[in-house]
């Protein structure tokens, strides 16, 4: 998979790229690229945003700037880009990111993530360049960078080779294997701590009973709404 992140703060992704599962995914041939809107602005003094028509607080990312950045990266009119790749604008009001959407996106060959800043995007960016609007929750972040990292994190760890064990992503919270419910509880050594005992079934070595217990624990926790 190829993920391109359009952002004013590419340096913010340095920590993200050093996460083990992200580094694994990149080593396995997946690709993360960055385009800084500011490097492609047709305006003077690196201007990328402007005050909103009609008044109001904050600054709005300009449509001409985003077009120039997309055109520079893909060499074609960004209006047609959606025919060949998902172009996702990260906005607080977008479609909520959940495990089903992550699975859907993990099946794509290429993703383009558009991070906004300040008050957000000129609506024409969303209308004419984006195929999707995605939100990571119903609260407002100062910018789309954290949301882009959340989305890329969730998608990349679904790809083969990202996790240490191929089964790790199969039976986890919200997966089909658990009927969309949260994952069962985990325990490790010590088997007893301050009198708190690990459930006996987990120490029994009886795999069928352990499995039954886990599915039942998961079902008792969910599904979350
Ligand atoms: Cl995708 N962007 C911003 N700025 N805030 C958010 C968000 C996205 N998702 C939740 N809050």
Boltz pocket constraint, residues with backbone or C-beta under 6 A from the ligand:
constraints:
  - pocket:
      binder: B
      contacts: [[A, 89], [A, 90], [A, 91], [A, 92], [A, 93], [A, 116], [A, 134], [A, 135], [A, 136], [A, 137], [A, 138], [A, 139], [A, 140], [A, 141], [A, 142], [A, 143], [A, 144], [A, 147], [A, 148]]
      max_distance: 6.0
